[in-house]
Amino acid sequence: MGGELRTAIPLLQGVTNVLGLERSEDGIVALGSDIQVVLDPWSRFEFALPRGEFYWFDVLFVAAAVGSRSIIQIHNDSLEHLVRIDPGSEFDCGAGATGAQFARTSTLATTDNGLIATPMDGRYPRPTVPAVRWRSQNNVALPAGFSNGLVWDVLFPAGTTYVLKWPVLLRPGGTFAVWPSVDNASMRANFTGSVRRIFSGRELTP
């Protein structure tokens, strides 16, 4: 294991930093023998940054507007990242709505809210994570591009919360959108997820 990990410099740095060790060689020894049974650096939250993975969360609220639909959308605007939206993300609608609908579509909502997703890990030096671009819309009726991409239609009373039950993966350029079941209703989404860079075949070849 030591030989295999010796070239994984970012991961070794993470082992060294998280465990409070002084040298990268200590990280190899500790990872390979002393704590191999209890430590899985490939999935533990503490090692996400050395893995090149960013956990994020944030909320967006879109107000109701007369005669139009409120839409919240996550867009992977990168060329080299995979965006995951986690189960447990929460959604609620304003008065008049009887539920929400979800879609995968290439159509982009008109308002660009930017790269505003906040990293969960306070060690990350930037205020937002890459690739996760929030978009929204509440100035027109539901566009055909969104309704054609409908994948989930769930009923729940206004004022209650719907919790996402499955993960969603967004390739570069991919989107995921949610909106109330009717016009003239607000929409709120609490998303959690992660971002990981996609490795090329060249990088994965020994």
C-alpha positions as CSV (number, residue, x, y, z in Angstrom):
1,M,0.0,0.0,0.0
2,G,2.9,2.4,0.8
3,G,4.3,2.1,-2.7
4,E,0.9,2.7,-4.3
5,L,0.2,5.7,-2.2
6,R,3.6,7.3,-2.4
7,T,2.7,9.1,-5.7
8,A,-0.7,10.3,-4.3
9,I,0.8,13.5,-3.0
10,P,-2.4,15.4,-2.2
11,L,-3.9,12.4,-0.3
12,L,-0.7,12.0,1.7
13,Q,-0.7,15.7,2.6
14,G,-4.3,15.2,3.8
15,V,-3.3,12.2,5.9
16,T,-0.5,14.2,7.4
17,N,-2.6,17.3,8.1
18,V,-5.7,15.5,9.5
19,L,-3.7,13.2,11.8
20,G,-1.3,15.9,12.9
21,L,1.8,14.1,11.6
22,E,5.1,15.7,10.7
23,R,6.2,13.9,7.5
24,S,4.4,12.4,4.5
25,E,6.2,9.1,5.3
26,D,4.4,9.1,8.6
27,G,1.2,9.3,6.6
28,I,2.1,6.3,4.6
29,V,2.9,4.2,7.6
30,A,-0.2,5.3,9.6
31,L,-2.5,4.7,6.6
32,G,-0.9,1.4,5.6
33,S,-0.7,-0.3,9.0
34,D,-1.7,1.5,12.3
35,I,-5.1,2.7,11.3
36,Q,-6.0,0.8,8.2
37,V,-8.8,-1.0,9.9
38,V,-10.6,2.1,11.2
39,L,-9.7,4.8,8.5
40,D,-11.0,4.9,5.0
41,P,-9.5,8.0,3.3
42,W,-11.5,7.4,0.1
43,S,-14.8,8.1,1.7
44,R,-14.2,10.0,5.0
45,F,-15.3,13.6,5.0
46,E,-12.0,14.8,6.5
47,F,-10.1,13.7,3.4
48,A,-12.5,15.2,0.8
49,L,-10.2,18.1,-0.1
50,P,-7.1,16.0,-0.7
51,R,-9.3,13.8,-2.9
52,G,-10.2,16.8,-4.9
53,E,-13.9,16.6,-3.7
54,F,-15.9,19.5,-2.4
55,Y,-19.0,19.0,-0.3
56,W,-21.4,22.0,-0.5
57,F,-24.8,23.2,0.7
58,D,-27.0,26.3,0.1
59,V,-30.5,27.6,-0.1
60,L,-32.4,29.5,-2.8
61,F,-35.8,31.1,-2.5
62,V,-37.8,32.3,-5.6
63,A,-40.8,34.5,-4.8
64,A,-44.2,34.0,-6.5
65,A,-45.1,36.3,-9.4
66,V,-48.6,36.8,-11.0
67,G,-49.3,34.3,-13.8
68,S,-45.9,32.7,-13.8
69,R,-44.0,29.7,-12.5
70,S,-41.2,29.9,-10.0
71,I,-38.2,27.7,-11.0
72,I,-35.0,26.8,-9.2
73,Q,-32.3,25.1,-11.1
74,I,-28.8,23.7,-10.5
75,H,-26.5,23.8,-13.5
76,N,-23.1,22.1,-13.8
77,D,-21.3,24.9,-15.8
78,S,-17.9,23.2,-15.8
79,L,-16.1,21.1,-18.4
80,E,-14.3,18.8,-16.0
81,H,-16.4,18.2,-12.8
82,L,-19.2,15.9,-11.8
83,V,-21.9,17.5,-9.6
84,R,-23.8,15.3,-7.2
85,I,-27.1,16.4,-5.5
86,D,-27.6,14.4,-2.3
87,P,-30.7,12.6,-1.0
88,G,-31.9,14.7,2.0
89,S,-32.1,17.9,0.0
90,E,-35.4,19.7,0.9
91,F,-38.0,21.6,-1.0
92,D,-41.1,23.5,0.0
93,C,-43.7,25.6,-1.9
94,G,-45.8,28.6,-1.0
95,A,-49.6,29.0,-0.7
96,G,-51.7,27.4,-3.5
97,A,-49.2,24.7,-4.5
98,T,-50.1,21.1,-4.1
99,G,-46.7,19.7,-4.7
100,A,-43.6,20.1,-6.9
101,Q,-42.1,18.8,-10.1
102,F,-38.5,17.9,-11.0
103,A,-36.8,17.8,-14.4
104,R,-33.5,17.1,-16.2
105,T,-33.3,19.6,-19.2
106,S,-30.9,21.4,-21.3
107,T,-33.0,24.6,-21.1
108,L,-31.5,27.1,-18.7
109,A,-33.6,29.3,-16.4
110,T,-33.3,33.0,-17.3
111,T,-31.7,34.4,-14.1
112,D,-28.1,33.5,-13.3
113,N,-27.6,33.6,-9.5
114,G,-23.9,32.6,-9.9
115,L,-21.6,30.1,-8.3
116,I,-23.0,30.6,-4.8
117,A,-22.9,27.1,-3.3
118,T,-21.1,27.2,0.0
119,P,-18.5,24.6,0.9
120,M,-19.2,22.5,4.0
121,D,-15.6,22.2,4.9
122,G,-14.3,25.4,6.5
123,R,-10.7,24.6,5.5
124,Y,-11.5,25.3,1.9
125,P,-10.1,28.8,1.2
126,R,-12.7,30.0,-1.3
127,P,-16.2,31.2,-0.4
128,T,-17.9,28.9,-3.0
129,V,-17.3,25.6,-4.7
130,P,-16.7,25.3,-8.5
131,A,-19.2,24.0,-11.1
132,V,-22.4,24.5,-9.0
133,R,-24.3,27.4,-10.7
134,W,-27.7,28.3,-9.4
135,R,-30.3,29.6,-11.8
136,S,-33.9,30.7,-11.3
137,Q,-36.9,32.1,-13.1
138,N,-40.4,33.5,-12.2
139,N,-41.3,35.8,-15.0
140,V,-43.1,33.5,-17.5
141,A,-45.3,30.4,-17.6
142,L,-43.4,27.1,-17.3
143,P,-41.4,26.8,-20.6
144,A,-41.8,23.7,-22.7
145,G,-38.1,22.8,-22.3
146,F,-38.7,22.2,-18.6
147,S,-42.0,20.3,-18.9
148,N,-40.5,18.1,-21.6
149,G,-37.7,17.0,-19.2
150,L,-40.1,16.2,-16.3
151,V,-38.8,13.2,-14.3
152,W,-40.7,13.4,-11.0
153,D,-44.0,14.7,-9.9
154,V,-44.8,14.6,-6.2
155,L,-47.8,15.8,-4.1
156,F,-47.4,17.5,-0.7
157,P,-49.4,20.3,0.9
158,A,-48.1,23.8,0.9
159,G,-46.2,24.7,4.0
160,T,-44.8,21.2,4.3
161,T,-41.4,19.9,3.2
162,Y,-40.5,17.3,0.6
163,V,-37.2,15.5,1.0
164,L,-35.3,14.1,-2.0
165,K,-35.0,10.4,-1.7
166,W,-32.3,9.6,-4.3
167,P,-29.0,11.2,-5.6
168,V,-28.8,13.1,-8.8
169,L,-25.5,13.3,-10.9
170,L,-25.0,16.2,-13.3
171,R,-22.4,15.8,-16.0
172,P,-20.7,18.9,-17.4
173,G,-23.5,21.0,-18.8
174,G,-26.2,19.0,-17.0
175,T,-29.1,20.6,-15.1
176,F,-31.6,19.7,-12.4
177,A,-34.7,21.9,-11.8
178,V,-37.6,22.0,-9.4
179,W,-40.8,24.1,-9.4
180,P,-44.2,24.2,-7.7
181,S,-47.2,22.4,-9.3
182,V,-49.0,25.6,-10.1
183,D,-48.3,29.2,-11.1
184,N,-48.4,32.0,-8.5
185,A,-46.6,30.1,-5.8
186,S,-43.1,30.6,-4.3
187,M,-40.4,27.9,-4.2
188,R,-37.6,27.2,-1.7
189,A,-34.8,24.6,-2.2
190,N,-32.2,23.5,0.4
191,F,-29.6,21.5,-1.7
192,T,-26.7,19.5,-0.4
193,G,-24.2,17.7,-2.6
194,S,-20.6,17.4,-3.7
195,V,-18.3,18.2,-6.6
196,R,-15.5,16.0,-7.9
197,R,-13.2,16.5,-10.9
198,I,-13.5,13.9,-13.6
199,F,-10.1,12.2,-14.2
200,S,-9.0,11.7,-17.8
201,G,-7.9,8.3,-19.1
202,R,-4.3,9.6,-19.2
203,E,-4.4,10.5,-15.5
204,L,-5.7,7.1,-14.6
205,T,-3.1,5.2,-16.6
206,P,-0.1,4.0,-14.5
